[in-house]
Amino acid sequence: MKKNLLSLGFIGLAAFFASCSDDATSPMAPPTASISSSSTFVGLSSNTQPINYSSATTIIIDKKDTTIKKEIITVSGSSIEYPDIVADPMFCWTDGCEKTVKPPSSSSKAAPVAKSSSSAGGITIDTPEEKKPVVQGLVMTDTRDNQNYALVQVGSKLWMAQDINYAVANSECYNESDANCATNGRLYTFNAAQKACPSGWRLPSREEAQTVIDSDSYSWSYSGRCKDGDCNFLGQMGFHWTSATPQEGDKNFDSNKGDSYTVIIVEKEPEYAGENVDLKFFQIDSKTKRFSVRCVQE
């Protein structure tokens, strides 16, 4: 019995050593495999545009090392420009194996797509400030809100003969009355006045403003002003923004200095002004007050 057990023991040991001397891969070495996969899915960009992503990964594993040759992610059907849509990760289990892997060529990267803030889907979209008005004779239609304004030729320039009534931030109706806006236009801060005129029109320069000040045929509306929530002078005085630079001789030149002030045209209603008083002149005033806007064509 003992001899039989001893024989069996020797047979087991021989089989164990025989299996260790076989050419099988070491337990620490990875098995040989070849894996390839591909997938396509749909995601949403930050602006909720659907984007088709596709990816492909190839993994080659042998007894000595493992290399993920490349992983490429591409985006199609999108106008969004991505800084880098090609990933090229490499993982090695032996030193130096990354040298045997060639990175994808530059041609595999998607060409950047030109961005445009004024187009979508190949259709040009103008912001309200960029929409050009339509001029027919001496009538201008502001296509931003389809309001009409009378025009007048003064010297070589075409002027609006009415105060504009285009709504922008930091503009208001006199005493918050829509009826006043309809008849006298809106009142704007200086910064808001920069957006009041439609495309191709602007605030008048000093020279252009001087031309209408000197013209007896150009009529003004005495639309008043608003300051810190209080409005006054409706029907008595008008105040209009210009793009002029303050000069000595302008009213309040010595007292209103600095970047917080600029040049306006002041117009007084003749009966309100009385005799021996200038009816129209340049004045330096605060940019935060609300005054009227008359636009001149560029």
C-alpha positions in Angstrom: 0.0 0.0 0.0 2.8 2.4 0.9 4.6 1.6 -2.3 1.5 2.5 -4.3 1.1 5.8 -2.5 4.8 6.6 -3.0 4.4 5.9 -6.8 1.4 8.1 -7.0 3.3 10.9 -5.3 6.2 10.7 -7.7 3.8 10.7 -10.7 2.1 13.9 -9.3 5.5 15.7 -8.8 6.6 14.8 -12.3 3.4 16.1 -13.8 3.8 19.4 -11.9 7.4 20.0 -13.0 6.4 19.1 -16.6 3.7 21.7 -16.6 6.2 24.4 -15.3 8.7 23.6 -18.0 6.1 24.0 -20.8 6.3 27.0 -23.2 3.1 28.5 -21.8 3.1 32.2 -21.0 4.3 33.3 -17.5 1.4 33.9 -15.1 2.6 37.6 -15.0 2.5 38.0 -18.8 -0.8 39.1 -20.4 -2.6 36.7 -22.7 -2.5 37.1 -26.4 -5.6 38.9 -27.8 -6.8 41.0 -30.6 -9.7 43.3 -29.9 -11.3 45.9 -32.2 -14.4 47.9 -31.5 -16.3 50.8 -33.0 -19.3 52.8 -31.9 -21.4 55.7 -32.9 -23.7 57.8 -30.6 -25.4 61.2 -30.5 -24.7 63.8 -27.9 -25.7 67.4 -27.3 -23.3 70.3 -27.2 -23.5 73.2 -24.7 -25.9 75.0 -27.1 -28.1 71.9 -27.5 -27.0 71.2 -31.1 -27.0 67.4 -31.8 -23.6 66.1 -32.5 -22.7 62.7 -34.0 -19.6 61.2 -32.4 -17.8 58.2 -33.7 -14.9 56.4 -32.1 -12.7 53.4 -33.0 -10.3 51.6 -30.7 -7.8 48.9 -31.7 -6.0 46.9 -29.0 -3.2 44.5 -29.9 -1.9 42.3 -27.1 0.9 39.8 -27.3 3.2 38.1 -24.8 5.6 41.0 -24.4 3.6 44.2 -24.4 0.2 45.8 -24.8 -0.3 48.8 -27.0 -3.4 50.8 -27.6 -2.4 52.1 -31.0 -4.9 55.0 -31.3 -8.3 56.3 -30.4 -9.8 58.8 -32.7 -13.0 60.8 -31.9 -14.5 62.8 -34.7 -17.3 65.2 -34.9 -19.5 65.5 -37.9 -22.5 67.7 -38.9 -21.6 70.5 -36.4 -20.5 74.1 -36.8 -18.8 74.0 -33.4 -15.0 74.2 -33.5 -13.3 71.9 -31.0 -9.7 72.6 -29.9 -8.7 69.0 -30.3 -10.9 66.2 -31.5 -8.2 63.6 -31.9 -7.0 61.6 -28.9 -3.9 59.4 -29.2 -3.4 57.6 -25.8 -0.7 54.9 -25.6 -0.2 52.4 -22.8 2.8 50.1 -22.6 3.7 47.3 -20.2 7.4 47.3 -21.3 9.9 50.1 -21.7 10.2 51.7 -25.1 7.2 50.1 -26.7 5.7 53.5 -27.4 8.4 54.1 -30.0 6.9 51.3 -32.2 3.5 53.1 -32.3 3.1 55.8 -34.9 0.7 58.7 -33.9 -2.1 59.5 -36.4 -1.2 61.9 -39.1 -2.3 65.5 -39.0 -4.7 64.7 -41.9 -6.7 62.6 -39.5 -7.8 65.7 -37.5 -11.0 67.3 -38.6 -10.5 70.7 -40.2 -11.7 73.6 -38.0 -15.0 75.1 -38.9 -15.1 78.9 -39.3 -17.4 80.5 -36.7 -19.8 83.2 -37.4 -22.0 85.1 -34.9 -24.2 86.3 -37.7 -25.1 83.0 -39.4 -26.8 79.7 -38.6 -27.4 76.9 -41.0 -26.1 79.0 -43.9 -28.7 81.7 -43.4 -27.5 85.2 -42.4 -29.1 86.6 -39.3 -28.7 90.3 -38.5 -28.9 91.5 -35.0 -31.4 94.4 -34.6 -28.5 97.0 -34.5 -27.3 95.7 -37.9 -30.6 95.8 -39.8 -30.4 98.6 -42.4 -33.4 101.0 -42.6 -35.3 101.6 -45.8 -35.3 105.2 -47.2 -38.0 106.2 -49.7 -37.9 109.8 -50.6 -37.9 111.7 -47.3 -39.3 108.9 -45.2 -37.1 106.3 -43.4 -38.5 103.0 -42.1 -36.5 101.7 -39.2 -36.6 97.9 -40.0 -35.7 97.0 -36.5 -39.2 97.9 -35.3 -40.9 99.2 -38.5 -41.4 102.7 -37.3 -41.4 105.6 -39.8 -39.6 108.9 -39.5 -39.7 112.1 -41.6 -36.3 113.2 -43.1 -34.9 116.5 -44.2 -31.9 117.5 -46.3 -29.6 119.9 -44.5 -26.5 120.9 -46.4 -25.0 117.7 -47.8 -26.5 115.5 -45.1 -29.8 113.7 -44.7 -31.2 114.2 -41.2 -34.1 112.7 -39.2 -36.7 115.4 -38.7 -38.1 113.6 -35.7 -36.7 112.3 -32.4 -36.1 108.5 -32.6 -38.2 106.1 -30.6 -36.2 102.9 -30.7 -36.2 101.0 -27.4 -32.8 100.0 -25.9 -31.6 99.6 -22.3 -31.2 102.8 -20.4 -33.8 104.7 -22.4 -37.2 105.8 -21.3 -40.4 107.7 -22.2 -40.9 111.1 -20.6 -42.7 110.4 -17.3 -42.9 106.7 -18.4 -45.7 107.6 -20.8 -45.9 105.6 -24.0 -47.9 108.5 -25.5 -44.9 110.8 -25.0 -42.6 108.3 -26.7 -45.0 108.1 -29.7 -45.0 111.9 -30.2 -41.6 112.9 -28.9 -39.4 109.8 -29.1 -37.4 108.3 -26.3 -34.8 109.8 -23.9 -31.4 108.1 -23.8 -28.3 108.1 -21.7 -25.2 108.9 -23.8 -24.2 105.2 -23.9 -27.7 104.1 -24.8 -27.7 106.8 -27.6 -24.9 104.9 -29.3 -27.4 102.1 -30.1 -30.4 104.3 -30.9 -29.5 105.1 -34.6 -30.0 102.3 -37.2 -27.2 100.9 -39.3 -25.8 103.6 -41.6 -26.9 106.4 -39.3 -25.2 107.9 -36.3 -25.1 110.8 -33.8 -24.1 114.2 -35.5 -20.6 115.6 -35.4 -20.0 119.1 -34.2 -19.8 120.4 -37.8 -23.1 118.7 -38.8 -24.8 119.9 -35.6 -23.7 123.4 -36.3 -25.3 123.3 -39.7 -28.7 122.5 -38.3 -28.2 125.1 -35.5 -27.6 127.7 -38.1 -30.6 126.6 -40.3 -33.9 128.4 -39.8 -35.7 125.7 -41.8 -34.8 122.8 -39.5 -37.4 122.4 -36.7 -36.9 120.8 -33.3 -39.3 119.1 -30.9 -39.0 120.3 -27.3 -39.1 116.9 -25.8 -37.6 117.7 -22.4 -35.2 115.6 -20.4 -35.1 113.1 -17.5 -32.6 113.1 -14.7 -32.5 110.7 -11.7 -36.1 109.7 -12.4 -37.4 113.3 -12.7 -38.5 114.6 -16.0 -39.0 118.3 -16.9 -39.0 121.0 -19.7 -41.4 119.1 -21.9 -42.7 121.6 -24.5 -40.2 124.2 -23.3 -36.8 122.9 -24.2 -35.1 120.1 -26.2 -31.8 118.4 -25.6 -30.0 116.3 -28.2 -26.9 114.2 -28.1 -23.9 114.7 -30.4 -20.6 113.0 -30.9 -18.7 116.3 -30.6 -15.7 116.8 -28.3 -16.1 119.6 -25.6 -14.5 122.9 -26.6 -14.0 126.2 -24.9 -17.0 128.3 -25.6 -19.5 125.5 -25.0 -21.8 126.3 -22.1 -20.6 124.7 -18.8 -17.1 124.1 -20.3 -15.4 125.3 -17.1 -17.6 123.4 -14.6 -18.3 120.1 -16.4 -14.9 118.5 -17.1 -13.9 114.9 -17.4 -15.0 111.6 -19.1 -18.4 111.8 -17.4 -19.5 114.7 -19.6 -20.0 115.4 -23.3 -21.6 117.8 -25.8 -25.4 118.2 -26.4 -27.4 120.6 -28.4 -29.8 122.7 -26.4 -32.9 124.2 -28.1 -35.3 126.6 -26.4 -38.9 127.1 -27.4 -39.0 130.8 -28.5 -41.9 131.9 -26.2 -40.4 130.1 -23.3 -37.0 131.6 -23.9 -38.2 135.2 -24.2 -36.2 137.9 -25.9 -32.5 138.4 -26.1 -31.7 134.8 -25.3 -29.8 132.3 -27.5 -32.3 129.7 -28.7 -29.8 127.0 -29.8 -26.3 126.3 -28.5 -23.8 123.6 -27.5 -23.7 122.6 -23.8 -21.6 120.2 -21.9 -23.7 117.9 -19.7 -23.7 114.6 -17.8 -23.7 111.3 -19.8 -26.1 109.8 -17.3 -29.0 112.2 -18.0 -31.6 111.2 -20.6 -31.8 113.3 -23.7 -33.2 112.9 -27.2 -31.5 111.6 -30.4 -31.7 112.9 -33.9 -29.7 110.6 -36.3 -27.8 111.8 -39.4 -27.0 109.5 -42.4 -23.4 108.5 -42.8 
